[in-house]
Amino acid sequence: MVIPQNPLAGIAAALPPDELRREYLVSGLFVPGQANLRWWETDRTIIGGIVPTDRALGLENDPELRADFFLERREAGVINLGGAGTITVDGQAYPLAKCDALYLGRGAKAVSFASASAADPARFYLLSYPAHAAHPTKHVPFAAMTPTRLGSCDNANDRTIYKAIHAATVDTCQVVMGFTRMETGSVWNTMPPHTHSRRSEVYLYFDLPADQAVFHFMGHPQATRHLVMRNFDVVLSPPWSIHCGVGTAAYTFVWGMGGENRDYADMDPAPLKTLI
């Protein structure tokens, strides 16, 4: 079976920069004292930025979900990108330090987020997809994540990958999450680039100095575009799009995926010599 090229790839190639940013870039997700959720139609993705300060914030349901509660037919992965905090799920408290992860299974009803200190609040990044089965909530501390070193200094892409929520450690329906930390002096991520024809991906850049930027490359391999990203910006990567970037300083980014499978290595290579 031959899967035809998505026509949206051609549309993206023709968009002016401001419209390209409006379609694929999410800024301002993390606001102190607020829980912000954004919807992306591809794979029915919901992303969220939750920053509790002096009070806990709940995972509120949205009438558009046509559900009795947010996780009635969904699952979610959460990674803490800020100070120490706690996620309470149906009465069970899960403390999360920076870079700890928590998987929330379908059916969890009461979910709330709190910070240990309002002066140094937690920054909970949430990624949610529809779920066909219920799996138990599971805490994955950073210390339990096995690091994988990839790339080289010669190619300016020496980096360490941390798989937080993936098939080998956590039972999920769709969601796969982790993060990649660039080593000092290395700035290129996800090289060589690739696409995922069977799933979409979402990137969130963090630990990027305020006066620096990441140039994120996207688009069909033969019609590439770029987006200028700042700290805590999110980029939406459709199945037909490459996703790689280069920073003006070292940084870290969260990668999250949902779609037809959970195989981390399921990629369609886009060799550098073929890019346009």
Protein Blocks (a to p, Z undefined) as FASTA:
>chain_A
ZZdddfklmmmmmpcfklmmmmmpcehklcghiacddddfegoiacdddddfkbccdddd
dfklopabfklmgccddddfbdcddddeehiacdddehiacdddehiabdcdddfblklc
cdddddddddfbdcddddddfklpccddedjfklopaccdddfbdfklpccfklccdddd
ddehiabehiacdddfkbccddddehiafkbccdddedjfklccdddddehiacdddfkb
ccddddfbdcddddddedjblcfklccdddfklpZZ
